């Protein structure tokens, strides 16, 4: 019987060998995948096992950590708290024990929990010296005064909307507000109250969709504010070389290939108007024709240089703004005045204003200034980076003078600031089937100080379905908010 | 091993009384480690969880040491030539199991769902009962061949044990598998005991029938086909396995018994054709039953796609089947342990919840001791099986050989089925890791199993009694033709 016995012994050895191989597969080959699987509760446990690092604005944390209630079987030790949560939510995102994390809280989770590889050496030291592991900080580029002006302006207005402010020379995001917003503290824990708060914020139960980050993730037809892009395309392609050269603009203007007249809002002096006058009065006919004359390809190329048709990573992702390809002349004409398929995020329009203000250079927008370890050593610092040059320095200056006219004596007078030169453009974008819904009010602008520096560019959009249609105009609703944001930035520089 | 096997025929009367060394001191030295390692582990868990050496360290260490000591003395007295590794290996696993059960007792989550809390004390009690049974086996089973007399009683006993969970009012349906019975406040898994009793029956039966089964066969295409009427026993065992699968819905138990029978049949008859038949029949049975039994289907689904099963369980899917997140939770536990593990008491295997300290205890070892620790545990199991098979090789009687190979083979299959299930290699079944897992039936039955193996190995390694002095030895002259 010994021969089959030996074979059985080999068989049993193979069984054990199979188990060993499987164990190596699980605990060596697949270990990292399994360990870092977001559905693996251990990831959440680790995230809340130590006080989380903070997200910092102007030297002050806008977040905090508090010990979770120790009753029951909660295995998460610390809970996230937020100061002025609704105001900062578009920046911070949320970190909830029950519902995960997003935006900065998720993207920089490694730094905030202290698990990032760049903190490895420090963590090892802490382990040897017996100190508790602690998370690092994320220092943002935001400006507290500007953010407050933006959020409170939107709140006072009461409609849905968003504000983005940039530093044109660096691309630093100074304000990033969205309204209505939500308080991430409300559902940071795991209790039933947290779950109820979370449920109430979901789009299914709340048509206002407060958790949508309108500044980055919502695209709106930009309306007349897009004429700034069209004007720069005209200058860059040499269609017109100065602000004060008369354009070839018939009135009424029938779009090429159609019998449809492109209309202006009211009777404004648009016939053969110069671009300065056309921008000041917001002539659809002039800029529509410029778009049609340049053609789809040239318009698209210019729009892409401003950042259209691609997602931006600030590092929080922003949706791609849209300027379509393969359009006929009439569609291009409509698109060139910010209608038809054209759609832009508030961030995108702030980038447009910022590029013009920065003499044609578009800086890559970013919101993380630096990452710090828990003892405030800098782990990484973001350097400003030029993204593209949508227009030459001289053309940029021509466009600046046109935008400054708009604020000085055109549709944007509400944005004037004493002692500061402001350039801007209003927009009132139609949307809905047959333009049945209330239009969006837009305003984009920048401020130029007497010393020539331009510390801020802003984009404001308001979608107000409560307001009277006639009341909505970029100059009336959006410009005052842009003004207070610019003032806040200027005052904080003093 | 053949030299060991042949000592009885080769030795001369002059050196026979020296024979194989008893190795009892080796066993004692190994036992010291088998007790000290769990004691250190225990201290480690306490330091990790409560920042202090657990208060029960001394009593726990003394308890385990005392049990091991008594077992060792019993072996010294009643089975002096027994294999020296079996007792220390079983003690080590049992001790590590106790530590891990105590570690899971500290989890508030498991306490809140009544899976843990005070279980280590119970397990220590079960261990004491197990070692008591081990000693009883050594004292009363002077010769394993005595069991041969109970061949058919064993058969009746095994069938009764296997059928008990199906008796209304006695059986308990736990998470779909009906392999437990309630006696008073205790839950007993009769399958664990049936394993031993069945091995006795198979060994006795096959020893008698092996010649008929081996020789009366036709050769077709390189395989020896058994005669129709010799197929009887294998078909009966197969049908019982299928019945277990259908009515108790436990793939593991069914596979274990059928596998054990095939192994013993193969060893008894030396006919490879039985293996082929066995594999075909078990595959047909498993596939056949799985086609209509929802519990088995769920287990297979959970094995093929644990993440989907996890999601269904989490979202409280209401499709009439009880979904469980355990399979995925166990995989995460293993993965999170990585190569070296988190260290005792620092993992989160309590997330497995139900059965975290029994069926799934291996996941805690994987997470907290890592790949390194778990491989060591698996190798310890491998060693136990190897010692069992060595015992079988060394045994001088066919009954002993068959019984030892049956018990070791069943042990190996059980380890494979449970560890493979928990590690996602095969579908999960409702059995537990011998010695490690929480549960009285398992610990007690496996100590009895080790007791029987030690008895067989003692008989096998014991020097044959010196032949009675032959008064004629000097006088008789053998005349050899030159």
Interface residues (C-beta under 8 A of the other chain):
Chain A: X1 X2 X3 X4 X5 X6 X7 X8 X9 X12 X13 X15 X16 X18 X19 X20 X22 X23 X24 X26 X27 X28 X30 X31 X32 X33 X34 X35 X37 X39 X40 X41 X42 X45 X72 X73 X75
Chain B: X1 X2 X5 X108 X109 X111 X112 X263 X266 X267 X268 X270 X307 X310 X328 X331 X332 X334 X335 X336 X337 X338 X339 X348 X351 X366 X370 X371 X374 X375 X378 X379 X381 X382 X385 X386 X389 X392 X393 X398 X401 X402 X405 X408 X409 X412 X413 X415 X416 X419 X420 X423 X424 X425
